Amino acid sequence: MKKPIGVSVISYFYIFGAIVLLFTSVFYNANANPIGIVERFGLSNVSEQLLRVIIAFLTLVMIFGYIRLKKWGFWLMISYSILFGSISLYLSLTHSQQPFIGNMIFSFIILLYTIYVKKSFFHTKNVH
């Protein structure tokens, strides 16, 4: 089965995002940006830089399975989209800021598209 073009586009976008997270983990300044990922997750006892590296690493693992149309890549993308979409929904309702609304909509679109191309992840190859 041919890989849907949207899976490749989504994968490259997430790879770019993971690289940006890794880059910003090195140059993160808590004084310039007091509300980081740690605050959004409610994990005030965790280092911002460490959480950025962990999320970037988990994103790259997820994308490895997603771009190769693995079942576990499908389920990780579904979980990731629901988690980050829910956090963005909560933050958009409590803070009314554009980035959170945009992230929520993006997560919802990724979730819908991934479900739409589900058969690509669960297509079994006939081996003789």
C-alpha positions as CSV (number, residue, x, y, z in Angstrom):
1,M,0.0,0.0,0.0
2,K,1.2,3.5,-0.9
3,K,2.0,5.9,1.9
4,P,-0.5,8.8,2.0
5,I,1.2,12.1,1.2
6,G,-0.4,13.7,4.4
7,V,1.5,11.2,6.6
8,S,4.8,12.4,5.1
9,V,3.9,16.1,5.4
10,I,2.8,15.6,9.1
11,S,5.9,13.6,9.8
12,Y,8.2,16.3,8.4
13,F,6.4,19.0,10.3
14,Y,6.8,17.0,13.6
15,I,10.4,16.4,12.9
16,F,10.9,20.1,12.4
17,G,9.1,20.7,15.7
18,A,11.2,18.2,17.5
19,I,14.4,19.9,16.2
20,V,13.1,23.3,17.3
21,L,12.3,21.9,20.8
22,L,15.8,20.5,21.1
23,F,17.3,23.8,19.9
24,T,15.2,25.9,22.3
25,S,16.0,23.6,25.2
26,V,19.6,24.8,24.9
27,F,18.7,28.5,24.6
28,Y,15.6,28.5,26.9
29,N,15.4,31.6,29.1
30,A,12.8,31.4,31.9
31,N,13.0,35.1,32.5
32,A,12.1,35.9,28.9
33,N,9.4,33.2,28.7
34,P,7.9,32.5,32.1
35,I,5.2,30.2,30.8
36,G,6.9,27.2,29.3
37,I,5.9,23.6,28.6
38,V,6.4,22.7,32.3
39,E,3.8,25.2,33.3
40,R,1.4,24.0,30.6
41,F,1.7,20.4,31.9
42,G,1.5,21.4,35.5
43,L,4.9,19.9,36.3
44,S,6.5,22.7,38.2
45,N,9.1,20.4,39.8
46,V,10.6,19.4,36.4
47,S,13.3,21.3,34.5
48,E,12.0,23.1,31.4
49,Q,15.0,22.1,29.4
50,L,14.7,18.4,30.4
51,L,11.0,18.3,29.5
52,R,11.7,19.8,26.1
53,V,14.3,17.2,25.4
54,I,12.0,14.4,26.5
55,I,9.1,15.6,24.4
56,A,11.4,16.0,21.4
57,F,12.8,12.5,21.8
58,L,9.3,11.0,22.2
59,T,8.1,12.9,19.2
60,L,10.9,11.5,17.1
61,V,10.2,8.0,18.2
62,M,6.5,8.5,17.4
63,I,7.3,9.9,14.0
64,F,9.6,7.0,13.3
65,G,6.6,4.6,13.6
66,Y,4.2,7.0,12.0
67,I,6.1,7.6,8.8
68,R,6.8,3.9,8.4
69,L,3.0,3.2,8.9
70,K,3.5,1.1,12.0
71,K,0.4,0.3,14.1
72,W,2.2,1.6,17.2
73,G,3.0,4.8,15.3
74,F,-0.7,5.2,14.6
75,W,-1.6,4.7,18.2
76,L,1.1,7.0,19.5
77,M,0.0,9.8,17.1
78,I,-3.6,9.3,18.2
79,S,-2.5,9.6,21.9
80,Y,-0.2,12.5,21.2
81,S,-2.9,14.4,19.3
82,I,-5.5,13.8,22.1
83,L,-3.1,14.8,24.8
84,F,-1.7,18.0,23.3
85,G,-5.1,18.9,21.8
86,S,-6.7,18.5,25.3
87,I,-4.0,20.6,26.9
88,S,-4.4,23.3,24.2
89,L,-8.2,23.2,24.6
90,Y,-7.9,23.7,28.3
91,L,-5.4,26.5,27.9
92,S,-7.4,28.2,25.2
93,L,-10.5,28.2,27.5
94,T,-8.6,29.5,30.5
95,H,-6.1,31.9,28.8
96,S,-7.9,32.9,25.5
97,Q,-4.7,33.1,23.6
98,Q,-4.3,32.5,19.9
99,P,-1.4,30.0,20.0
100,F,-3.4,27.6,22.2
101,I,-6.5,27.8,20.0
102,G,-4.3,27.2,16.9
103,N,-2.6,24.2,18.6
104,M,-5.9,22.7,19.5
105,I,-7.3,23.0,16.0
106,F,-4.0,21.6,14.5
107,S,-4.1,18.6,16.9
108,F,-7.8,18.0,16.0
109,I,-7.0,18.1,12.2
110,I,-4.0,15.7,12.7
111,L,-6.3,13.4,14.7
112,L,-9.0,13.4,12.1
113,Y,-6.5,12.8,9.2
114,T,-4.8,10.0,11.1
115,I,-8.1,8.2,11.7
116,Y,-9.0,8.9,8.0
117,V,-5.9,7.0,6.8
118,K,-6.1,4.3,9.5
119,K,-6.3,1.5,6.9
120,S,-2.7,2.4,5.7
121,F,-1.4,1.5,9.2
122,F,-3.4,-1.7,9.6
123,H,-3.0,-3.0,6.0
124,T,-1.3,-6.5,6.3
125,K,1.0,-7.5,3.5
126,N,0.6,-11.0,2.0
127,V,3.8,-12.9,2.4
128,H,4.0,-16.2,0.5
